[in-house]
Amino acid sequence: MLVDIAQGTRYTYREFDKETDALALALQVDGVAIGDRVGIWAPNCAEWMITQYATAKIGAILVNINPAYRTSELEFVLNQSTISVLVTATQFKTSDYAAMVAEVAPRCGRLRRVVHIGPEFDAFVDAGRSQDPAPLRALPLQADQPINIQYTSGTTGFPKGATLSHHNILNNGYFVGEACGYTERDVIATPVPLYHCFGMVMANLAATSHGASVVYPAPGFDPAATLQAVQDERCTSLYGVPTMFIAELGLPNFAGYDVSSLRTGIMAGSPCPVEVMKQVIDKMGMTEVTIAYGMTETSPVSTQTGAGDDIDRRTSTVGRTLPHLESKIIDPATGLTVPRGVPGELCTRGYSVMLGYWDQPDKTAEVIDRARWMHTGDIGVMDDAGYINITGRIKDMVIRGGENVYPREVEEFLFTHPDIVDAQVIGVPDERFGEELMAWLRIRPGAVPPTAEDIAAFASGKLARYKIPKYVHVVDEFPMTVTGKVRKAQMREEAVTILGLESAAAARHA
C-alpha cells in the first residue's frame, strides 16, 4: 500500500500496521502522551507516513515542518508549538537538517529528543517491537481531539499553526477519495509534499480510507521521476499543482513515458489554467481528473469537481461543495450573502474547518466568525447549479485607475498565446493610476521573447485596454513556495527594482 521509490521500500497494509504500531509504542515508552507535540521535518519518504500514523494511534499531535525552513523558522515552530520530540531527515539537497537542528536545539526548552531518519530512526522503532500493541486500541482517543498542526506560509510575519482534528482530516481524505472514485485497485502517484495537506490528507488518507496504494516518486518533486513512477507502478491517479503538470508535459521525452494507466488525479494548490487542464486530459489520458479547491485551515478541500462532470465544468470551475460542508459567497464589505452569479468572498463551514490557530485565538478570530464560517479571502462566483469559479484573491486584486482587475482573468487569456507556457499577472505601483499590470511570462523553448508591445497587439480587441499589461517580464522560473505556489508578493517586490518604480512605490495614496 506504500511505495517509496527512492529508498526502494514497500509495505503491505499488514506490514505498515505493524511498523506504525512499533513506532507508536516506542514513542509511548519514550514518554509521549496524548496531546504532546511530535515534529516531523523531512522530504517525502516512507518514514514520514509511518510517523503520521504512529502519532495518530497514541493521540500525539503531529507538527508538520516545511522542508524549506531554515533556522529562524525552525526555531519559531519548535517553540511556538512546544515540540518535545522531533523526527528529522539528516540532509536533503543543500539543506543540512542535522546541523540546523543542533544549532537551534539549545534554544528550544521543550525539545528533549531528536530522532534522525536512517539507522537511528530504525533503532528507535525497533525498541517498540517487543511491546504489546493491544493497549493502543484502548486509549481514550476522541474524533475531535487535535491531531495535527500545519503551519501556513503567510505573506507577512511568522506562520500560523492551523490545528486539525482526526475528524477534520480523516473525513476530508475520505470524501476527496470518493470524488476520485478510489477503490483498492487504485495507485496514487504523490509528487506533492507530505508536510502539506495535499500529500498528507488528499493522498495518504484518501488512499488508506479506500484501501488504495500511495507511491512517492522522489523525496522532492522531479518531473521525470514522477512519470517514471507512473509508468513502473502503473499508477491510476496523479496529483500536482499546475506548475508540476506543466513541467511534466514540458519534458522533451514526455511521449516516451507510458502513462496509459492513468485515469484520474487532482490538480490543486493554486488556480488551474484551462489550457493546462485540457492538456492533462488529452495528453496524459486523465479523463477523470478533478480540480480541488481549499486551504490548510479547511483540512484542506472544500469543493471538488467530479469524474462525471463535463469538460467545461472541470476546466472552468473548482466544482461543487463536498458532502457535509457548506459554502456561501458574501459581499466582503457588508458580510451579506450575494445572489448566484455575483462575485464575492467565498466562505465555508462544516467538519473541515480547523479547530483554530495553535495558541493564537486572536488570529483565529480574524478568519473564523462567530457562526464558524471560515473566510477564505478568495473571490468566487457560484452558478445556479452550485459550481464555483475562483476569480482571484481579495489581496491580489489590482485597482487600476478605479477599475478592479482580477489577475486570473488576464492570466487565462495569456495562456492562449502560442508561445506562452505559463503566465502570472501582478499589480505594480504607478503614480498616475495607482497600480498598473505586469505580466511575468515563461515561454516555450526557441520562441522569441514577447515585448509589452507584442502582448498589447495580441490582446488588442480581445481584452479591455485597462486589463492589458503595461509591463512584460520573461523568466525561466517563477519564485515558488515548496508547495508549488507562486510567490506573488516576492514578484511585486522584485518588480519595483526591475522597473525602477521606487518613487511610485513610495508615493502615498488616499
N, C-alpha and C positions, 0 to 999 in steps of 0.2 A: 504493500500500500504506500510505501515511501521509498523513493529512489533518489539518492544523492549521486549525480553523475560524476562530479569532480573527485569525490572520495571513493567511488566505486562501491558504495554501501547500499544494501537493500533490506527492507524489513517487511515481513508479512504483518497482518493485523495482530496475530498472536505474539509474534516477536516484539512488535512495537509496544504492546500492552505490558509485556514482561520488563522491557527496558525502562519504560516510564514508571512502572511500579518500583523498580530498583532505585531510580533517581529520587522518586518521591520519598521512599523510606530512608535513603541516605541523607536527604535534607532534614527529615524529621529527627533522625539520630543526631544531626549536627545542631539541632535546636530551633529549626524554622517552624513557626507555629502559624495557625490560621491568622490571616491579616498581615503577616510580615511581608516586607517587600524584598523580592529577589530580582536583581537586574540581569538582563541579557544584552551583551554588546558584541555583535558578531555579524558577518555577512551571512548569506543563505547557506545553511548546512543542516544535516540531519540532527545534530545536537541542539539546534535552535528549537525544532519542533518537539524533540524529546523533552526539553526543559519546559516548553509551553504546557504540555500535558501533565508533566510531573507536578508542576506548581499548582495546576488546577485540582489535581487529585488530593492535595493536602490543604487547599484553601489559601495558599500563599498568593500574594499579588505580584504578578509578573510585570516588571517595568521594562518596556522596550526602549532601547537606547539607539539612536540613529548612528549607523556605522560611519557617517561623515563627520561626527562630532570631534572636536579637539578638546584640549584640556579644560578650558574655561567652561565649555558647555557640559562636559562630562562631570566636572566638579559640581556644577549647579544641580544637575539631575540627581546625582548621588546624595546630595544634601537635602534637596527640596522634597524628595520622596523618602528620605531616610532609609536607603537601601542597606541591608545587613549582609547579604551575600550577593556577589557579582560573578556571573558566568561570562567569560570573555574569550574572544579569539586572542592569539598572541600577536598576530600581524595579518595584514591584508593589503596587497599592493604597496603603497608607500606609507601606510599607517602602521606605526609600531604601537599597538594597543597595550602591550605589556609595559612598555616604558611610560606611556601616558598614565596608566593606572598607578604605577609605582610612584609617579610624581605627585598625583593628587590624593592618594590614599591617606597620607598623614593628616590631611585637612578635612577628612570625611569621618567624623566621630562615630557614626553608627556602623560604618563598614567594618566588619570583623573577619570576613573570609572572601578570598578571590580564588576562583577555580578556572584555570586556563584550559580551553578546549584542546584536546590532544591526550597524551598519556595521563596527565593529571586529572582530567575530566573522567577518563575511563576508570582510573583507580578510585575516584570518588564514588562513581556509580557502583563499582564492584563491592563497596562497603555496604551497600543496601541489599545485595542479592541474597544474603543469608537471613534477612529479616522476614517475618511472616507478613504477607500483604493483606491478610484478612482485616486487620483493624482499619485499613484505609477506607474500606467500604462502610464503616460505621461512624466516620467523622461527621460532626454536626454541621454540614455544609448546606447553605440555602441558595436558591437561584439568584436572589437579588444582592448577594454579597459582592463587594468589589473583587475583581479577579485580575484586572489588567489596567495598567496606566500607559497611555500612549501620548507622548509629547508632540503637540502641534508645532509646526515650524514657525508660525508667527512672523510678521514682517518687521516688527519693532520689539525691542526688549527681549527678555528671556522667554523660552517656550512655556506653554501651559500644559499641565498633565491631565488630559481627558481620562477620567476614571470610568471604567466599564465593568459591568457585571457578567456573570455566567449568562443570565437572561438576555442581556444586550447582544453579546457576540455569538452565542450558540444559535439563537433564533435567526439572527441575520445571516449567518453562514448557511443555515438550512434553507431559508427562503431564496437566497441567491442561487443555491444549487437547484432548487425546484424550478426557478425561471430558466435555467440552462438545461433542464430535463435530465439531470445526472442520475445514473444508476451505478451498480457495482461494475459495470463494463467500461466506465469512463476513466480516462487518464488525463490529468490536468498538468500541462506544462506551465511552470511557475517561475518566470524570469523576474517577476516583480519582487521587491524586498519584503522579507518576512517581518521586519520591525514595524512595517506599516500594515494597516487593516487589509489592504489589498492582498497581501500574502498570507498573513496570519488568520484572517477571518474568511475572506472570499475564496481562498484556495484551501488552506488546511482544514478549516471547519466545514466548508462546503463538501470537501472530499469525505471526511470521516462520518459526517451525518448521512451520507448516501452510499457508504461502502466503496467509494471510488479510490483511485490511486492519485498520488501527487508526485511530480517529478521536478527536481531542482536542476536545471541545466548547467548552472555555474554559480560560484559564490556571488558574483555581481553580474549585471546584465552584459551579455555578449550575443550579438545577433546571430553569428554563425553557430555558436554553441547551442543556442535556442532552437534553431532549425534542425540541427543535427540530432538534438534530443527528441524533437517531434518525430523525425524520421525513424530513429533507432528504437524508441519506446512506443511507437505507434500511438502517439497522443491524439486524443479526440477533442481536446479543448486547449486553447492557448490564451493566456492573459497578457495584458500590456497596456501602457499608456500610449497615446498616439505616436509619440516620438519613437517608441520601441518598434511599433509596427512599421513606421516609415523607414527605420534603419534596416529591418529585416527585408522589406520589399526592395530596398535600395542596394542590396548586396549584388555585386556583378554576377555571381553564380547562383542567384536565387532559384532560377529554373532547374538547377541541378539537384535540389533537395526534393525528396518525396514527402509531400505534406498531404497526401491524399486521405490520410486517416482523420484529418481534422473535420469536425462538423460544427463546433460551437466555440465559445470563448467569451471573454469580456474585454471591452475597451472602455477604460475609465481613467479617472485621476485628473483629467483636465479636458476642456472642450474637445470633442472629436470632430475633426474636419470631415465634411461629407465626402469629398473625393477620396480620402484615405479609407474611409469605411467601405466605399464601393470597391476599392482595390482589394481589401481584405476578403470581401465576399467573392469577387471574381477570380483573383489570382491565388488565394490561399484555400479556396473551397469552403470557407467557413460560412456556409449558407444559413446557419442558425446562430451566428454571432449576435451577442447582445451588447447594448450600451447600458452602463450602470452609472448612477449619479449618487453622490453622498459626500460625507465628510467624516473625519475621525470621530467627531463628537456624536455622530449618529451610527456608529458601530460597523461599517460606515454607510451601507446602501439604503437610500430612501425610495428611489424609483429605479425601474429597470424595464427595458423592452423585453418582449417575449419571443421565443423561437417562432411563434406563429404570426408575428407582426409582419406586415408587408415591408418591402424595401424602403418605401418613403418614410414610414414610421421609424424604422431602425437607422435611418440616415439623417433625420431631421429633428428627432426628439430624444429625450432621455427616458422615454417610457412612461409608465403609469405607477402610481403608488403601490408599493409592495403590500401583501396581506397584513392586516392588523396594524397598519400605520395610517396616519392622516397627513394630508398636505393642504395648504392654502396659500394663496397669493394675496399679499396685502400692500396697501399704499404705505411706503416707508414713513411718510410724513404724518399720517393720521392713525396708522395701525389698523385701518378698516379693510376688510376683505373686498377685493375688486372683482368685477364680473369676469366671466370667461372671455379670453381673448385680449384682456388688458394686462400689460406688463406691470410687475411689482416685485416685492421681495418674497422669495419662497420661504415658507415656514413649514416645519414638520413636527409631528408629535406621535408618541407611542412608545412601545417597548424599547425601541432602538436609541432613544435619547439618553445620553450619558448621565451618570449619577451627578457629575459636576467636575469642575477642575480641582485636582488634588490640593486641598488646603488653601483654596483661593475662592471663597464664597462671593467676594465682590466681582471677580472676573466671571464667575458662573452667572451671576445675576444680570450681566451685560448681554448675555446671549440666550438665556432661558427665562421666559417671562413667568408670571405667577400662575398661568394656566398650563405650564410645562410645554409651551411651544418653543422649539429651537429655531432661532432666527439665523438663517444661513448666510446672509449677506450677498446672496446671488439673486440676480434679476431673472425672473422666469415668466412664462406665459402658459396658461393651461387652456387647452381647447375643449370643445363640448364633449369629447369622448374621454377626457381626463388625462390625455397625453400632455407632457410638459416639455417646453423648449427653454433651455437656458440661454439667455442672450448676453450675459456678461456679469461682472461683479459690480456691485454698487461703487466700490472704491476704484474700479478700473474705468468706469465711465468717464469719457472725455467731454468736457464742456468747451466747445469752440465758439466763441462769439455768441453765447446764449443758446447754441444748438447742442443738444445731447447726442453724442456719438457713441455707439456701443462697438468696441473693437472687434468683437466676434463677427459681426456682420461684414466688416471690411476684410477680415482675415479669410472668411469663406469665399468672398469674391476673388481675392488674390490667388486662391488655390486654383482658380480656373485658368490662370496664365500658364501657357505650356512649359515655361522654363522655371517656374517656381515650385520647389519641393516642399517648403514649409514657410509659414508667414506668421509673424507676431506684430501686432499693432499696439502702440503706446501713445500716450499724450506727453508732449514736451512743452516747456514754458514758452510763451510768446507774449511780447509786450503789447501787441495790438489786440489779439483775440483771447488772451489769457492762456489758451492752450492750442497747439497745432498737432496734427497727426504725424507720426513717424512709423514707417514700416521697416522692420528688421526681416531680411529675407535670406533663405537658403535656396540656392539654385541648383539645377541639375548639372552634372559634370560636363564640361565643354561648352556650356552656354555662356553668352556674353552677359556680364552683369548689367541688369537694367538700371537706368538712372531714374531720378524722380520724374524727369520729363517723359521717359518711356512709360512709366506707370500711369502718369496723368493721361497720356494719349490712349493707353489701353482702357482706362476707366471712363474716358470721355463718353458721355451719353448713356453710361450704364450705372454710374453712381452719382448721387448728388454732389455738387462741387465741394461742399464743405466736408464730405466724407473721403475725399481723395487725399492720400498722404502727401504732405509738403516735402517730407524728407524720406530718403530711402538709404538703408544701410545693409550691405550684403556681407554675411558672415558664414563661416564654416559650421559653427555650432552656436546655440543659444546658451546663456548662463542657465544652469539647471540645478534643481534640488536633487537629492539622491533618489527621490521617488519619481523623477522624470517630469516634474512640474517646472515650467519656465519661470525664472525669477524676473518678473516684470519690474519690480521695484529696483532691482540692480540695473536693469536695462535703462530705466529712466535716469538713474544717477549717472551712468556712463554716457548717456546721450547728451547731457548738459556739456560735458567736456568735449565729446566728439564734434558737436555742432557749434561750440563756442557760445553757449547760451547762458553764461554765468550771470550777466546783467539782467536778463529776462527772469532767471530763476530767483534773483534777489528782489525783484520788484514785488511790491505788496499790492494785493487786490482786495477790494471791499468784499 
